[in-house]
Amino acid sequence: ALPSWQPDTPRSVRSLRMMETLLHESGVRIGSKPLDELFAACPDYFEVLPPDGPAEQVRLLKKPQDLVPACL
C-alpha cells in the first residue's frame, strides 16, 4: 500500500486532500483523527505545511523502512 500514497522522493510535497484519498484507496485506516495530526505525530518522516496556519500539505522527509510508519 505504501508506494501508492508515499511520495516518490524525499522532500516531495502532496496535499492533505490527496493523501486522504490515497491512504483510503490503499486500505490504510486513519480513523477519525485529522490527517495533519497523524503526520505531525511522525516528525522524523513527515513535515506538515505550512508550519503556521491551517495545514494544507505534507512533505516526506525520509522514506519509512516499514510499509506504514508505526506512528500512523
C-alpha positions as MATLAB code, in Angstrom:
seq = 'ALPSWQPDTPRSVRSLRMMETLLHESGVRIGSKPLDELFAACPDYFEVLPPDGPAEQVRLLKKPQDLVPACL';
ca = [
       0.000    0.000    0.000;
       2.790    2.417    0.827;
       4.129    3.038   -2.695;
       0.708    4.232   -3.864;
       0.473    7.013   -1.263;
       4.064    7.758   -0.345;
       5.694   10.487   -2.422;
       8.286    9.062   -4.798;
      11.232   11.017   -3.473;
      12.164   12.589   -0.161;
      11.253   16.280    0.072;
       8.184   15.671   -2.158;
       5.049   17.593   -1.173;
       1.437   16.421   -1.527;
      -1.846   17.992   -0.483;
      -3.556   16.536    2.575;
      -6.722   16.035    0.493;
      -4.797   13.896   -1.992;
      -3.148   11.968    0.835;
      -6.516   11.211    2.426;
      -7.777    9.752   -0.853;
      -4.588    7.752   -1.468;
      -4.493    6.366    2.078;
      -8.147    5.355    1.857;
      -7.647    3.678   -1.550;
      -4.611    1.828   -0.171;
      -6.594    0.454    2.752;
      -4.645    2.376    5.399;
      -7.014    3.031    8.282;
      -6.665    6.584    9.519;
      -9.592    6.707   11.930;
     -11.235    9.999   12.834;
      -8.086   11.936   13.706;
      -7.257   14.802   11.302;
      -4.501   13.915    8.825;
      -2.329   16.838    9.823;
      -2.231   15.463   13.385;
      -1.367   11.974   12.143;
       1.508   13.191   10.000;
       2.693   15.637   12.680;
       2.994   12.654   15.049;
       5.772   11.322   12.756;
       8.185   14.286   12.583;
      11.094   12.054   11.556;
       9.232   11.148    8.359;
       6.794   13.973    7.583;
       6.529   17.763    7.790;
       3.084   19.373    7.777;
       2.900   22.594    5.756;
       2.597   25.464    6.262;
       4.233   25.420    9.691;
       1.987   28.267   10.826;
      -1.661   28.422    9.872;
      -4.073   25.754    8.642;
      -2.347   22.588    7.414;
      -2.735   22.006    3.681;
       0.204   19.834    2.610;
       2.602   17.187    3.844;
       6.269   16.769    2.874;
       8.052   13.414    3.009;
      11.345   13.880    4.849;
      12.555   10.297    4.518;
      11.011    7.038    3.424;
       9.844    4.783    6.266;
      11.533    1.388    6.452;
       8.227   -0.329    7.223;
       5.204   -0.330    4.948;
       3.421    2.121    7.235;
       5.310    4.070    9.905;
       4.452    2.851   13.395;
       3.317    6.358   14.291;
       0.473    6.277   11.736;
];
